[in-house]
Amino acid sequence: MTDVVDSDELLRRMQRARACAERERRAWRTRSSAPDPPGADGTDDAAVRALAYEVVVRVLDEILVPGRHDKDD
């Protein structure tokens, strides 16, 4: 990680990271609502992962568009 990047490249990387986190959040949210076989713990794990990705998206949103969540909180 010794590459020097300009601010535009850093912004693009953060936007890609946010888009990836949003896709993962949606995928895990879908998995958390799917029925599990009895005794399986998959929906709980999926719900936790969806929540984690939601937090990542919110943090990146605040970095990329400051003040976006002020009204929500």
PELIN-V442627 format. One record per residue. N is the residue number from 1. PHI is phi in whole degrees, -180 to 180 (NA if undefined). PSI is psi as a letter, one per 30 degrees, with the letter a starting at -180 (999 if undefined). OMEGA is omega in degrees with one decimal (NA if undefined). Layout:
BEGIN
n: <N,N>
phi: <PHI,PHI>
psi: <PSI,PSI>
omega: <OMEGA,OMEGA>
END
This chain:
BEGIN
n: <1,2,3,4,5,6,7,8,9,10,11,12,13,14,15,16,17,18,19,20,21,22,23,24,25,26,27,28,29,30,31,32,33,34,35,36,37,38,39,40,41,42,43,44,45,46,47,48,49,50,51,52,53,54,55,56,57,58,59,60,61,62,63,64,65,66,67,68,69,70,71,72,73>
phi: <NA,-102,-69,-98,-123,-83,-65,-65,-66,-62,-63,-61,-64,-67,-66,-65,-63,-65,-63,-64,-63,-66,-62,-65,-59,-63,-63,-71,-64,-63,-64,-71,-93,-77,-68,-103,-64,-55,86,-84,-113,-67,-69,-65,-62,-64,-65,-66,-65,-61,-64,-62,-67,-62,-65,-61,-61,-64,-66,-66,-60,-67,-72,-78,-135,-56,87,-60,-97,-58,-74,-78,-90>
psi: <h,g,k,k,k,l,e,e,e,e,e,e,e,e,e,e,e,e,e,e,e,e,e,e,e,e,e,e,e,e,e,f,f,k,k,l,l,k,f,k,g,e,e,e,e,e,e,e,e,e,e,e,e,e,e,e,e,e,e,e,e,e,e,e,i,k,f,e,g,e,f,f,999>
omega: <177.4,178.2,174.7,-179.2,177.8,-175.1,178.5,178.7,177.8,177.7,178.2,179.2,178.4,177.2,176.4,178.5,178.6,178.9,177.8,179.2,178.5,177.1,179.3,178.8,179.1,-179.1,-179.9,176.8,177.6,179.1,-177.8,179.9,178.2,179.3,177.4,172.1,179.7,178.0,179.3,-178.0,-174.0,-177.8,177.7,178.7,-179.9,179.1,178.4,179.1,178.0,178.7,178.7,178.4,176.9,178.3,178.6,179.3,-179.5,178.9,179.3,174.9,-178.3,177.0,-174.8,-179.5,-177.2,177.2,-177.8,-174.2,179.3,-178.3,-176.7,-172.2,NA>
END
